[in-house]
Amino acid sequence: MAKASSVTEGIISDNEEEFFLDDSDIIDEIVLDDEDLPDVEDDDDEENVSEDMLYAEPDDAVDLFAHHSGPLYAVACSPKNATLVASGGGDNLAYLWNIGCEDRVNELKGHRDSVSCLSFSKDGQLLASGGLDACVKIWDIIGNLKCTFQGPVEDHEFEWVRWHPSAHLVLAGCTDTTVWLWNADKGALLSVFCGHGNHVTCGGFTPDGYTKASALTCLTYTPDSNLALTGAENGVLSVANIANEKVTSSFSSHSSSIQCIGLSLSMRWVATGGADEKLVIWDLQHSACRNIFEYQDEITCLNWLGESMLVASGCGDGQIIVCDTRSGEHVRSFKGHSDKIQELAVSADNNFLVSVSEDGTARVFDISDFRC
């Protein structure tokens, strides 16, 4: 209980003259319960809040997708819908979701093991998901399963899946040294390509529709379908003529495995990211190295941002770093993930960069300021 005090107190009036109250001046006495008293903030709580704020990890994401219950390995952005995203991971699930719309989420069930790769068809009508269960599943864009393609029966996994540039044909590479080709409209197997001596770790269709696959670490093509660019475990970037399959040139500035590769949309420049914590920019026209960026951790994935000269790199420490390949400057670091970035994707309108991480989340970052 709190009780009104009858102790005589000195009071300063408005005209600054001091006068005093005694017991005879008390008109009434009111008893208050402790519950009626205003709350007094605990200094310890205030100190703890300040410490929490002080040590909170920064998060630059404008949207967060946290429906998965395990690490994420794959992400894809629709080529036609600027907000539609697919993500997949170690919880054996894929999701279709929209940036900025929490109520538009479709869960894609059916894989018996981790979803390792995702790809939208070029017309944006279908999604292919590949899994460690040696299955590729085809979905429509509202999450309905259209068909399931069974690959090798036991102990093998699909590592990547790609669509034909102008048809609903799906190509997928497997750890059993084979590459599989299906017709998604007819639900039919067209061919199984054999001959590799190891896991088929990368591959796809050339821009004009021909297939190529390899046991190298990463692969991309020039837009004219004349050249294939490959990265290898020994840190060498090779340029091969697709017509005669002869290597025309090779570059070596990485001291260990090249883990990702990407070709600029505006110039004949290619970016390679390595386990040696380096991003290297190559000028194919002049067969020269333009820039080398050194980071704090391995580079696991990269994307050129639209037709700009900027490259975003996902790193083992959870950071995404944007660099200007012309000036050699680091433009921006995006933070928010607490574990390795596994894959990056850019939205169709080039406004958003979407990342997935082993921390179990997908994050969306605003890159609209970087558009040309």
C-alpha positions, 0 to 999 in steps of 0.5 A, a space after each residue: 500500500 502507498 499512503 499520502 505523506 504528512 511530512 512538512 515540505 517546502 514548496 516554491 510558488 510561481 512568484 518564487 516565494 517559499 511557504 510551508 504545509 503542515 498537518 493542519 493544511 491536509 483536507 483529506 487522505 487517500 489510500 492507493 493500491 500499488 496496482 493504481 500506481 504508474 509503472 516505473 521502468 526497470 533500469 535493467 530492462 532498459 539496459 537489456 533492450 539497448 544491448 539487444 538493439 546494439 547487437 542485433 544483426 542488420 537486415 537489408 531485406 525488403 521481404 522475408 520468406 520463412 515457410 521452409 523448415 530446413 536449409 534452402 538450396 534453390 531459387 528461381 524467379 518467373 521470367 514473366 511475373 515480376 513478383 513470382 518466386 519459387 524456392 526449394 530446400 532440405 525440407 523436401 518442399 518447394 514453394 511458389 510465392 509472391 514478393 510482398 504478398 504473404 497470403 499468396 503461397 502455394 506449397 509443392 509437396 511430393 519430393 521424397 528428398 531435398 529439392 536441389 534445383 528449380 527452373 521456370 519455363 521460358 514462357 513462365 507457364 511451368 516450373 520444374 523442380 529437381 530433387 535428391 530423390 532422382 525425380 523431376 516434377 513439373 508444376 503449373 504456376 498455381 502449384 498443381 502437379 502436372 507430371 513426374 519424371 523418374 530418373 535413376 531408381 536408386 542412390 542418385 540425384 538430379 543436380 540441375 534442371 533447364 528448359 528449352 528456350 522455345 519449347 516445353 522440353 526439360 533437361 536434367 543432369 544426374 549424379 549417375 553420369 547421365 543427362 535426361 531429356 523429357 517432353 513436359 507437355 506429353 509427359 514423355 521421356 525423349 532421351 537419356 544421354 550417356 558417356 560422362 565418366 563422373 557426375 554431370 554437374 552442369 549443363 543446359 540448352 544453348 540459346 539456339 536450342 542445342 544441348 550441352 552438359 559436362 562434369 565441370 563445375 559451372 557452364 554458360 553460353 554466349 547469346 549467339 550460341 557460338 561459345 561455351 564458357 566453363 569453370 573447373 575445379 583447378 580454377 581455370 576458365 575455358 572458352 570452347 567453340 561449340 561447333 567443333 568443341 575445341 578450346 579456343 582460350 583459357 584463363 587462370 586467376 583462381 587458386 582453387 575451384 570456380 564455383 559460379 559463372 555469369 556472362 554480361 548481357 551488355 558486353 563480352 565480359 564474364 564473371 567467375 566466383 571461386 572457393 578462393 574468395 575471389 570474384 574475377 572479371 574477364 574481358 573475352 574480346 581482349 582475352 584479359 582480366 579486367 578486375 579481381 575482387 577479394 572477399 572475406 569468404 568463398 563465393 558460391 553464386 553470382 548474378 549480373 544485375 540486368 544489363 548493368 555492369 554490376 555483379 551481385 555475389 553470394 558468399 559463404 558468410 551470408 553476405 551479398 556483395 554488389 560490385 561495379 565491374 568497370 570501376 572496380 569498386 564495391 557498391 553495396 553489401 546486403 546483409 540479413 542471412 546468417 549462413 551460406 548463400 546457395 543461390 541468387 535470382 533476379 526478378 523479371 523487372 530487375 527490381 528485386 534480387 532474391 537469395 536463398 540460404 542454408 539458414 532456411 530463409 529466402 530474402 528479397 533485396 531492392 535493386 531498383 537503384 541499380 537498373 540502367 
